[in-house]
Amino acid sequence: MTIKSLFLGQDLKNPLVLSAGILGVSASTMIRAYNSGAALVTTKSISIAPRSGHNNPTVIAYEKGLMNAVGLSNPGIDVFAEEIKKTRQKNIPVILNTIGGTPKEMADVAKKGESAGVDIIELNPSCPNVEHEKPYASDPKLLGELVMAVKKQVKIPVIVKLSPNVEDIKVIAKAAEKAGADGITAINTVGPGMLIDIASRKPVLDFKTGGISGPAIRPIAVRCVYDIYESVKIPIIGVGGITCANDAIEMMMAGATLAGIGSAVYYHDIGIFRKITEDMERWMKKNSCKNASELIGAAHV
């Protein structure tokens, strides 16, 4: 029995990925996530120039999830390239989550990230708590143009993080594949949503609205991955509300090659990667599953 996984040429120790926006802020935190059991680490969203993001409070917890409006704050790729290099020096595979107002900006970030040593580019045109110049996440033509612009600039694999806030995610996934995307990440946060503090009579987040993540969105993520799997042939990273081994197995059965872990780090701790891996191994042994690849798409008939 083996839980090792293969994703876009990467031989991974397990199918668990540190999702964007959680701990991917520095070399030290990405190295810590890897040493705690993540097989692949994703950086926070990085732009061509520094971004200050939104004012605090930017992240809040509620009954069944988290809501954030961080605003994609980051130091810019030129500064962050040093964190990438330090992480890659430890032979840790890295996905660079890339943002930009235009295809050229994203392509420039991707090219600089490739030079710094990242293994995979993850395009992020779908964050719900910022204003995008164009609706790349929901327009198949625009998304295709974005993917092609980035693919022309880099030789490493390019994957696209899709939004659930679209009329038909299958159409968007097909457009990404047709344009040359090597893989899909699904899903980004849901929303935007809002919570109001009844004492102050104002929205809790300073930005007022934010993207929703955590256990509450897992059924949406599973359905999206299921639909995408039936629509494209490229591999999928399934993200959204995974907090235990059963959740990760469910996401893979829906069609994900890898399972992304994000808010679970908040609910538990950094050791959640090792816990999920160990529990997955026990489940596989109990259910006579010899290889993690047997789980991928198992729910499809």
N, C-alpha and C positions, 0 to 999 in steps of 0.2 A: 504494500500500500504506500502511495506517495501523495503528498499534498502539494508537491512542487508544481509550478505553473509556467506556461510559456505565453508571452505577450509581446507581439511586434519585435521578435528577435531577442527579447530579454528572458533569460532563464531565471525564474524567480523561486525563492524558497517556499513561498505560499501564495495564495491568491488575494492577499490583502494589501490595499493601497492606502496611504495617508492622503486624504482628500485635500483639495486646495482650501486655503483659509484657516486651516487648523495646524498650528505648530510649524508651518512652512515659512517661518519668518526669518530664520537664520540658520547657519550651518550647524550650530550646536543643537538646536531643536530638531532639525531634520535627522541628524545623526542619532539623537536620542530616540526618535520615533523608530528608526531602522533597527537600532540595537534592542528596542523593546518588542520587536516582532513584525513591524511593517516590512513588506518585501520591496516596495516601491514608494518613493515619497514625492508628493506634489508640492511645489512652492506656493506661496500666496500669490495673488494676482500681481503681476509686474508690468509696468508701463515703460514707455521710452523715457519719460521725464518723471521726477518725483511728484507724488500726489499726497496732499494732506488729509484727504478723506473728510468725513463728517465729524461734527462735534459730539462729545459724550452727552448722554449715554448712547452707545452704538450697539450694544448687545444686551438682550434681556432674556430670561427664561420664563416660560409660562407652563401651564399644566402638562402639556404633551409635546413640548418642543422648545426651540429657540427662535428668536427673531433678531435679525441684525441689519444694521445700516452703517457698516463700517465705512463704505464709500471708496473701497479699493485703495486705501492709503498704502503707499510703498515708497522706497527710496529711489526708484528708477533702476533700470537694468544695468547701467554702468557701475553703480555702487553694488547692486545685488550680485553682479557677476562674481565678485570675490567670495560671497557665501556659497555660490554654486561650485566654484573651484575647490573650496575647502571640503565640501561634501563629497564631491567626486574623487578627491584624493583618498577617501576611505572606501573607494569602490562601491559606493552606494548609487543605485540607479535613480535618476532624477527626472521628473516631469516638470517642465516650466509652464505655469499657467500664465498666459499672455493676454494682455488687454491693450486697447488702443481705440482712438476715435475714428481711424480710417484703416483700410486694409494695409496701406503703406506703413503706418505706425506699428501695427501688429507684426508685419513682416520684418521690420527693422528690429523689434524686440526679439523676435524668433531667431534672426540671424546672429544677433549678439549673444543670445542664450546658447545657440549651437557652438559658437566660438568658445564660450566658457565651459562647454563640455556636457550640457544636458543631453539626455538620451531621447527624449520625446517632447514635442511641443503640444500643449493643450490650449486651443483657442477658446477664449471666454467672451463670446458676444452676447451673453444672456443674463448678466447680473440684473436683478429686478430693483436694486436700490440706487441705481445711478441712471442718468439720462444718456442714452447712446445717440450718436449723431444720426445713425440710420437704423432701421429695425432689422439688423442682420439676423437675429435669432428667429424671426418669424417670416422672413421673406426668402423663399428658396433661391431666387436669382441672386440677391445680395449676398446670401451666405455662400453660394457657390463662388462668387467673385472673390470673397474674402479668403476662402480656402485656396483657390488657385493662386492668389497673390502671395500667400505665405509659402505654398509648395514650391514656387519658382525660386524662392530665396534660400531654402534649406534642403539638405539631403536626408536629414533624420525624419522619422515618422511624425505626422501631424494628426492629432485627434481633435474633435470638436465637442465642447460641452454644451449640451442642448437644454433648452428651457421647456418645462412642462406647460408653460402658459401660452400654448399655441393651439390652433384649431385641430391640426392633425400632425402629430410628431413624426409619423411615418414618412410624410412628404418631405419634411425638413431633413430627416436622416438620409433619405434617398438622394436629396440634393447635395448633401455633404459628401456622400460616397461617390456620386457621379463627378464631382469636382476634384476628386483625388484624395479625400480624407482617408487616412489609414485606420481610423478607429473612431469610436463615439464614447463620450462620457455622458451618462444620463442618471440623475437629472441635476440641474442647478436648483437653487432654492425656489420655493413656490411663493407666489404673491405678486406684488407686495401686500402685506397685511398691516394691521394697526391695532394697538392696544392703548386704552385711555386710562389715565390715573384719575379716579373719581374724586380724590381729595383736591387735586390741583385743577381738575377739569381740563386737562391738556393731554395730548398724546405722550406716551412714555418716552419714546425715542425722540431725540432732538430733531432728526430728519422727518419725523412723524410716521413714516412707513418703513417697512423693512422686509427682507426676504425671510421666509419661514423654513426651518429645517428641523430635524429630529424625528422621533418616532411617528408623529402625526402625519408625516408625508410619505411614510414607507409604502402604503398601498398604491399611491400615485406613482412612485418610482418603479415599483414592481410592474405595474401595468404598462408604463412607458417602455421599460426594458423589454417586456414581452412583445409589444408591438414592433419595436425597432428590430428585434431579433428576426421577426418574420418578414422584415422589409429589406434588410441589407445583409451582406456577407462579411462585412468588416467586424472586428471584435468590439465588445462593449465593456466599459467599466461601469458597473451599476452602483449608484450612489443615492442615498436618501433614507435616513432613519435606521440604519443597521446598527444594532447594539449587542447582538449575541450571535452565536454560531448558527442557530436556526435561521436567523434573518439573512446571514451571508449565503447559506445554502439555498434559501428561497430565491434570493436574487440571482444566483447562478442558474438555478433551474428555470428561471424566467428567460435566461439567455445571456447573462453577463459572464464574461471570461474571468474578470476580477471584481472584487467587492471593495468599494471605497468606504473608509471609516473616517467620520468627522466628528459629529456631535457626541458620539459615544465616548470620546476622550473626556468631554465635559461631564457626562453623566457618571462615568466610572473613573478611570485614570489612564495613563499611558500604557499600563499593563494590559489594556483591553485587547491589544493585538495578539499577545501571546495567549490570553485566555480563549479568544475565539479560535485561534489555530488549534489549540489543544482539544477544545470541544468538537471542532470539525473532524479532527483525526479520530476521536472516539466514535463519532456518529458514522463516519465512513467505515470504520472497522466493524461496528455493530450491523451495518447495512450492506456488508460485503461489497463495498465500493473500493476498487483497487487504485483509482486515479482520480484526481480532482476534475480532470477534463470530462469524466463521465457525468458530472453534475450539470454541465453547460447545456442549457436548452432542454433539460429532461422533462419539463412540464409541457412541452409541445408534442402534439400527436399528429 
